[in-house]
Amino acid sequence: MSTKRDYYHVLGVNRSASESELKATYRKLALKFHPDRNPGDKVAEDNFKEAAEAYEVLRDPQKRAIYDQYGHAGLEGSGFSGFGGFEDIFSSFSDIFEDFFGFGGRGRARTRVQRGADLRYDMQLDFMNAVFGTETEINVNKRELCSACEGSRCEPGTSPETCRQCGGAGQVSRNQGFFTVRTTCPVCRGEGQAVTHPCGGCGGEGQVIVSKKVSVKIPAGVDNGSRLRLTGEGEPGLYGGPPGDLYVFIYVESHEFFERQDSDIICKIPISFIQAALGDKISVPTLNGNKKLQIPKGTQPGDVLTFAGEGVPSLRTGRRGDQLIQLDIRTPTHLSKKQESLLKEFSQLESNKLSKKLKNILKGGAAEATR
């Protein structure tokens, strides 16, 4: 069982809190527990991380919907595991911290630390692999730091020079009436440095495109639209920033016999009207092989029988659903003369039985009327 506190309680808001309310309350907590204001205070650090995780979930409509319905276990099942450390927090909320404190994170200029971009991969998955889980490898085209310059963008042996336009500040000032307006330097684009000798291996980009094999572990019970998060497998960060993540979106192929409904499996089995009337024991395919099914006497069209625990494992609990067997009673065709004769005899017997039952009902009604 998760020991994490309720995210709404962490931020001190009700469950209907708006985006602006969430941001305002998170700002107060971030200011209160910021590591630079509480050096060496482990409790403050934990509170800072906890508030950041809560805000990350509740500000995202998709994560918030999952959390509202399934709690912490649902988020873990969807691939969200919180932040790895302060660098992840400052990188994810760099724009927010700039608004809050006037800087991007722990004294570093916002342009100096940038988290890498996230990547997306769409995966077609076999029905059975989705049910029981599997492990596979995928090829992902992604950027990686240039091995020649290690991401510096400079030819080995050289280094960036201070931008002459802004003097390394990354911003330029101009007077406008009584005000001084500061804007991003148009020459270095806010970096404060200029690469005068670009690396030949990457053309001064600091990154190259490669094809990388990534191992993906598919948990049992994933369904169409499930999303897996592979932390750190996205694009590399800039200026020492953390890498982005790789999101694998699952598309499950249909099955020729089984149909899935949440964690239950549904199948349709044809039987004769003789089997329905007299009962029978038949063999039915399940996800784990064939299993004997007892058809009770007098089974009616539309009746559904159940194999408990023969469905799909739940992503949240691991408990398997059921297999629901819909019985499709077939009317015989192309009867032989003997079969027709037997059915006519059966029909006559059934008709006599119904007539006798009707007479008893009428007698009972007449007797009631004479009282």
N, C-alpha and C positions, 0 to 999 in steps of 0.2 A: 504494500500500500504506500502511495506517495506521502512524503512528510512535508511537502511544500504547502505554504499557506495559500489561502484563497486570494487570487490576484486583485479582486475588488476590495478585499479587506486590506491588502498591502497598500493600495493607493488611497484608501479611505473614501471610496466613492460607491454609489449604489449601482445596481446592475443595468440601469437605464442611462448611465452617464454618457454625455455627448463627447465628441472628439475634443472640443475646446475645453471641456471640464477635465478630461483625462490629461490633456497637455498641461493645464494650469496646476493640477495637483502633483503631477510628476515633476514639474519645474521646482516646486517647493521642496520636494523630497531630494531631488538631485542637488539643489543648492545646500540643503542641510547636511547630506551625507557624502558630498563630493570628497574624494581622497585628498585633494590638495588642501582642503579645509580641515581634514581630520587625519593628519599624517600619523601612521602607526596604529590607528584605531581599527582593530579587526572587526568589531561590531558594526562600525560605520561603513566599512568596506562591504560587509555582507548585506547590510541594508541597502546600500547603493546598487549592488548587483541585483538584489531581489526586486527593487523598484523598477530597474531597467528592464528586467525580464517581464514583469507584469505589464509595463507600458508597451513593450514590443508586441505582446500578444493582443492586448485589448485595443490597440490602435489599428490593428490589421483586421478588417471585417471577416476574412476567411478564418484566421486563427481564432478570433473571438467567437465565431459561430461554433467552431469545433469545441472550444473550451466550455461554452455555455451548455452544450449538449452532453459532452462526455468527460469534462474535467481534465485534469493533468494527464490521465492515462490516454485520452484521445489525442492530445497534442504529441505525446511520445510516439503513439502509433502512426501519426502522420509525418514523423521525422523531425519534429521540433524538440531540441534538447537544451535550449537556453544559450547563453553566451559562454565562450571559452575563457574569457578574461576581460580586463579593462580595455584592451586594444579593440576587441570586437565591439564593445559598447560605444567607444568614442568614434569608431569608424562608421557604425550603423547610424548613430545619432549626430554626426558631425555638423549637419545643418542646424539641428536643434540646439546643440551646445554653443554654436556660434551666436545664436539668438540669445541664449541664456547668459553666457559668460563673456562673449566677445572673442572667443577663440575656439578652435576645432577640437581640442582635447589635450589636457595636461600640459599646456604651455607650448604645444607644437602648432605651427601654422596649419590651417586647414588644407592648404594646397600641398603640404609636405607629406601628409599621410592620407592615402586614398584606398579604400577597400576595393578589391577586384570585383568585376561584374559577375553576376550569377549566370549560369548556363542552363539550358533546358534540353532534355532528351526524351523523345517519345518512343516508348517500347511496346511492341506487340507481344503479348504473352499468351502461351497455351493455357487452355482452361484448367487442366489438371495441375500445371505448375503454379497457377494462381491459387488453387485450393490448398496444395500441400507445401508451397514455397520451393524456392530453388536458389541456386547461386550461379551467376553467369557473368560473362565479360562483354563489355560494349566498347566500341571505338568512338572516341570523342575528339573532334577537332577543336583545339583550344590554344590560347596563347600561353606561352611560358617565358620566363625571364631568359634573355639571351645569354648563352653560356660564355660568349666571348667577353662581354662587358659586364656581366652579372647584373644587368638591368640599369646600369648607370647611363647608358646611351652614348658614352664617350669611347673613343678609340683607346684600347689599353695603353696605359702610361700617361694618359691625359686626364683632365678633370674639367668640370664646367667652370666658366668664368662668371664673375659678378656682372649682372645686367647693368649696362652703362646708363640706360634710360631712367631706371628707378633706384639705382644704387643698391640693389639687393632687397629693397623693401617689398617688392611685388605689387606696389601700388604707386600711383602718381597723383599729385594734388593740383587742383586748379581753383582759383578764386571765382566765385559767382556772387557778386554783390557783397553782402556782409558775411557770406558763408564760404567755407572751404570744402570743396567736394573731392572725395578720394575715390578713385576708380582703379580697376585692375590694369596693370601695366600692359599696353598693347604689344610690347616687344617680347617680353618673357612670359606673358599670360599669367602673371601672378606668381611665378616660380622664384623670381629673384635671381635666376641664373640663366645663362645661355650656353648651349653646347656648340662650341666652335670647331671641334674635331669629332664628328659623329662616327660611331662604330660602324665598320664595314659589314659586320655580320648581320646586323639588324637594321642598317640604314638610319641609325640614330633613334629608333623607336624604343629600344630597351627590351623589346619582346619579339618573339617569333612564333609563327603558327606551326603546331605539331599535331600529329595524330597519336593519341594516347589510349592505351587499353586500361579500362577502369573496371574493377570487380564490383558487382552489385549483388547484394544478398536480398532476395525477395522473401519477405515474411509470409508464412502461411495465412491465407484468408484475404489477400489483397483483392480488390474489386475494380471494376471499370472506373477510371477517374482517380484512383489512389495515387498519391504523390510521395515519392521517397526523396529524402534530402541527404546528399553526400557532402558533408562538411569539408570545405577546403579544396574541393575538386573543380571549382570554377576558374575564372580568369585570375591571374596573379594581381596582387595589389601594387600600387605605385608608391615609391618613396618609403618602402618599409611597411606599407599597409598590409593587412591580412588578405588572403585570397577570398574570392567569392565561393559560392556553393554550387553544386550541380543538382538540379531537380529532375528526377526521372518520373515521367507521367506514364501510368500504366493503362493500356488498352487491352482488355481480355477478349480473346477469341471465343466465339460461341461454340457450343458442343452439340453433336448430332442427336444426343439422347437426353442429356441433363439440361435443366434450366435452373438458374440461380435466382433466389429471392432473399436478399440479405444473407443470413447464414444458413438458410434452408435450401435444400435441393428438391426440385420437383421433376417427376417423370410420369409418363403416361403408359400404362400397360393394357394391351387388348386382351379380353377374355371372352369366352363364349357364354351365351345365356344359360347353358347347362351348368357351367362352372359357377356362374353367379347363383343359380337356384340351388344346386346341391353342395356347393362349397368345394374347395380344392386346395392343394398345396403346390405352389409354383416357384420357380427360381427367378429372382429379380436382380438385375445388375445394380450394384452400388458403387460408390467411389472406391471402395476397398475390395471389389470382387463381388461375385454372385452370393445372394443370401435367400434362404427359403422364406416365403410369405404364405401365411394361412389365410385363404379367402373364406370368410364365414358364409354359411348357408343364407340364402335370401338377400344376397348383396344387390343393392339397387344402383341404377345409373347415377353417376356423379359422386358415389361414395369414395372417400379418401382414406387410405390406410397409412400408417406411419411406422417408419423405422427410427426410433429415438437415437439421437447421437450419431447419425450417419450423414450429417450435413457438413458444412464448411466451418473451420475454426474461426472464432471471432478474433479480430485484431486486438480488441480491448481486453478480453478475458481469456482467450485461448480455448474456451468451451465451444464444442461443436454443436451446430444446429441439428435439425432433423431432416430425414428424407420423406417427402410426401408422395405417395403413390396414388395417382388418379386412375381409377378403373374404367376402362372404355369397353362397355358390353356390346359385343358385335351380334347383329342379327344374321343367321345363316342364310346363304343363298345356294342355288343349284342343288336343291334337295333331291334325293332319290325317292322313288315311289314308296319304299318302306318307311323312309323318314317322314314323308308327308302323311302316311297313314298313321304313324305313331303320334305325330303332332296333332292330327285331327282327333284321335282318341283322347289325347291329353286335353285338347280344347274342350271336348264334350264333357269330360270329367270336371274340368274347371268351371264350365258353364253350369253343370248340375250343382256344384258346390256353392256357386254364387246364388243360384236360384233358391236353394234351400236356406241360405243365410238371409236372403231377402224375405222369404216367407216367414221366418222366425221373427224378423223385425216387424213385419206387418201384423202378425199375431199378437206380438207384445203391445203394439200400438192400439189394436182393437180391444185387447183386454183392459188396457188402461182407460180407454174411452168409456167402458161399461161400468166402471167403478163410481 
